Amino acid sequence: MSAATEDNKRKVTTHRLREMKERGEKISMLTAYDYSMASLIDEAGMDVILVGDSASNVMAGNITTLPMTLDQMIYHGTSVMKAVKRALVVVDMPFGSCSGNPEKSLDAAIRMMKETGADTLKIEGGEEVIQDIKKIINAGIPVMGHLGLMPQSINKYGTYTVRAKEEKEAEKLLRDALLLQEAGCYAIVLEKIPSSLAGELTQQLSIPTIGIGAGPDTDGQVLVMHDMLGINKGFSPKFLRRYADLHGVITQAVRNYISDVKSNDFPSEKESY
Ligand code: KIV
């Protein structure tokens, strides 16, 4: 086995993500919420698996990510961790679990790490939650930041449109990103911001940036698994590329099964004991 193949099989760490940024190798990241899909995604060679609180939308059918609880994220995180051998696993801290009370945030973060066995956590926000983030990192827990469109703050914004188009918001985003880096975050997700701003930030930061709707100049890309596999028909923002039409594949397979049951074609003699 070549050294490159050996290296590819090694567990991905936060340190390796930094090395990837330094040598200009793009970082791939995708969400997963359950054991079976996490196994497939890990075996395919994904660098980072995000147990996102988008589980609230795609798994639980909620309109926003706000209803997600710590217990529900622990359930998803535990299921994913049982499957993953190579990828770095990041679990989202849900709405309300890290919001300006560092002691309480640390308790929640420790519970998440102990009960899921996850490698790292992701927390939305900048200056407003910087003390929470510092407290968690000081306890030895690696944190990925998340700036730009922050779905947990949807009630503050009122819309899911592109963020930081105005200079004032772009300046705050830049300040927040530097604060997160100084606090010790190992990477930052940049969601739905202009490409030029994402590119500028990526140049300024020594830690990797992972974009979603942030253009090609970030150090990596992340998508929600249900969206890129075409399970969700109704969600088609400009930034989304669909790599499959699982909606069509699954619907047809289920229709075929119904038809076979109704016509008594299934099960056949060969499929019976
Ligand atoms: O919860 C999630 O899936 C996310 C991604 C959109 C980055 O935070």
Residues whose N, C-alpha, C, O or C-beta is under 5 A from the ligand:
A	BS01	KIV	T31 G52 D53 S54 V189 V222 V224
